Amino acid sequence: MFGRAKLALALTVLAACTTGSADDRWLNRDGRAPSLAESSDCHVQASRLAAARYPDQLERTGSAGTLYRQTNQDRFPAEIRWYESCLRAKGYVRAPDIPSKASSS
């Protein structure tokens, strides 16, 4: 079940990257996008923080006592917030949030 959640997250992120407009990117002040290492680092940090804050819930059902894992629904939005927070801490902002060079003169 945990593998499916990671796959769903990866597909969602991939879809967001490929379907987003050119103005929906993370860039630094120089206009450079985050490297794969920076993005992966933020993803790992966000995933760990979200898992610690919103752990899976275990449910035992039936007379056989089958144990099921249920993912906390607050985990995914929290992971996205922590991912964004990490990128901002590294100096990246969403493309529309970058002040134009004309306004900084």
SULHUSUL-V208977 format. One record per residue. N is the residue number from 0. PSI is psi in whole degrees, -180 to 180 (NA if undefined). D_CENTER is the distance of its C-alpha to the mean C-alpha in whole Angstrom. Layout:
N_PSI_D_CENTER + N_PSI_D_CENTER
//
This chain:
0_-40_19 + 1_-38_16 + 2_-37_16 + 3_-38_16 + 4_-42_13 + 5_-40_11 + 6_-43_13 + 7_-42_12 + 8_-46_8 + 9_-42_9 + 10_-37_12 + 11_-45_9 + 12_-43_7 + 13_-45_11 + 14_-40_13 + 15_-37_11 + 16_-37_12 + 17_-24_15 + 18_-9_16 + 19_155_15 + 20_172_18 + 21_-23_19 + 22_0_18 + 23_54_15 + 24_160_13 + 25_128_13 + 26_154_16 + 27_-177_18 + 28_-25_21 + 29_-1_23 + 30_11_21 + 31_136_19 + 32_157_16 + 33_145_14 + 34_166_15 + 35_-38_14 + 36_-43_14 + 37_-45_12 + 38_-43_9 + 39_-41_10 + 40_-45_11 + 41_-38_8 + 42_-44_6 + 43_-46_9 + 44_-46_9 + 45_-41_6 + 46_-44_7 + 47_-44_11 + 48_-43_11 + 49_-40_10 + 50_-36_12 + 51_-40_15 + 52_-36_15 + 53_73_14 + 54_158_16 + 55_150_17 + 56_135_21 + 57_134_24 + 58_134_27 + 59_124_30 + 60_160_32 + 61_167_35 + 62_-24_38 + 63_-12_37 + 64_34_34 + 65_134_32 + 66_127_28 + 67_147_25 + 68_131_22 + 69_126_20 + 70_137_16 + 71_129_15 + 72_-17_14 + 73_-10_13 + 74_-47_10 + 75_-49_8 + 76_-36_8 + 77_-40_8 + 78_-40_5 + 79_-45_4 + 80_-44_7 + 81_-34_7 + 82_-48_4 + 83_-41_7 + 84_-41_10 + 85_-46_10 + 86_-39_10 + 87_-39_13 + 88_-27_14 + 89_1_15 + 90_15_16 + 91_148_14 + 92_163_14 + 93_144_14 + 94_-44_17 + 95_-19_19 + 96_-8_19 + 97_123_21 + 98_140_24 + 99_156_27 + 100_-30_29 + 101_-37_32 + 102_-20_31 + 103_-6_30 + 104_NA_34
//
